[in-house]
Amino acid sequence: MYLVGALLSVIDLLINILVAIFIVQMVLSLLVAFNVVNTYNEFVRRLMEALYRVTEPLLRPIRRFMPDLGGLDFSPMVLILGLIILQKLLAGMAYQVAYGG
């Protein structure tokens, strides 16, 4: 019982980290789009590349099913929403494991 609770806690933490990574990527891409941050900066370029490598494998399947919205990419929002739903389902499972409900 404790092992399942610990495993669900680790998964919950990973989901929170993923959501934070997606939010950072979205904000950074907006800052680049509005020329607030320059991609000629080595740190910015490396950060964007690292974020792309982490997020793209998760976003690619969603982008295949989403309609083309003329340059607007809502796939990160869809993925964040899905991760939050998964997190709520796991919280319900953790409650059932803990209290035998």
C-alpha positions in Angstrom: 0.0 0.0 0.0 2.8 2.4 0.8 4.6 1.5 -2.4 1.6 2.4 -4.5 1.2 5.7 -2.7 4.9 6.5 -3.2 4.6 5.6 -6.9 1.6 7.8 -7.3 3.4 10.7 -5.6 6.3 10.3 -7.9 4.0 10.3 -11.0 2.2 13.4 -9.6 5.6 15.2 -9.2 6.6 14.3 -12.8 3.3 15.6 -14.1 3.8 18.9 -12.2 7.4 19.2 -13.7 6.0 18.5 -17.2 3.3 21.1 -16.9 5.9 23.6 -15.7 8.2 22.8 -18.6 5.3 23.3 -21.1 4.4 26.7 -19.5 8.1 27.8 -19.7 8.3 26.8 -23.3 5.1 28.6 -24.2 6.2 31.8 -22.5 9.6 31.7 -24.0 8.2 31.1 -27.5 5.9 34.2 -27.0 8.9 36.3 -25.9 10.8 35.2 -28.9 7.8 35.9 -31.2 7.5 39.4 -29.9 11.3 40.1 -30.1 11.6 40.5 -26.3 14.2 37.7 -26.2 16.8 37.3 -28.9 17.5 33.8 -30.3 21.1 34.9 -31.1 21.8 34.6 -27.4 23.5 31.3 -26.8 21.7 30.6 -23.6 18.3 31.3 -25.1 19.0 29.1 -28.1 20.2 26.2 -26.0 17.3 26.5 -23.6 14.8 26.5 -26.5 16.5 23.5 -28.1 16.4 21.6 -24.8 12.8 22.4 -24.2 12.0 21.4 -27.8 13.7 18.0 -27.3 11.7 17.3 -24.2 8.3 18.5 -25.4 8.2 17.5 -29.0 7.8 13.7 -28.6 4.8 14.4 -26.4 3.3 17.1 -28.7 3.8 15.4 -32.0 0.9 12.8 -31.7 -1.5 15.6 -30.6 -0.5 17.8 -33.5 -1.4 15.0 -35.9 -5.0 15.0 -34.7 -5.5 18.7 -34.2 -6.8 20.8 -37.1 -4.6 23.5 -38.7 -5.5 26.8 -37.1 -3.4 29.1 -39.2 -0.2 29.2 -37.3 -1.7 28.9 -33.8 -0.6 25.8 -31.9 -2.9 24.7 -29.2 -1.3 21.3 -28.7 0.6 22.3 -25.5 -2.7 23.5 -24.0 -4.4 20.2 -24.9 -1.5 18.2 -23.4 -1.5 20.3 -20.2 -5.3 19.8 -19.9 -4.8 16.0 -20.4 -2.0 15.9 -17.8 -4.2 17.7 -15.3 -7.0 15.3 -15.9 -4.6 12.4 -15.5 -3.3 14.0 -12.3 -6.9 14.2 -10.9 -7.5 10.6 -11.8 -4.4 9.5 -10.1 -5.3 11.5 -7.0 -8.6 9.7 -6.9 -6.8 6.4 -7.1 -4.4 7.4 -4.3 -7.4 8.3 -2.2 -9.0 4.9 -2.8 -5.7 3.1 -2.0 -5.2 5.1 1.2 -8.7 4.9 2.5 -10.1 1.7 0.8 -13.0 3.7 -0.6 
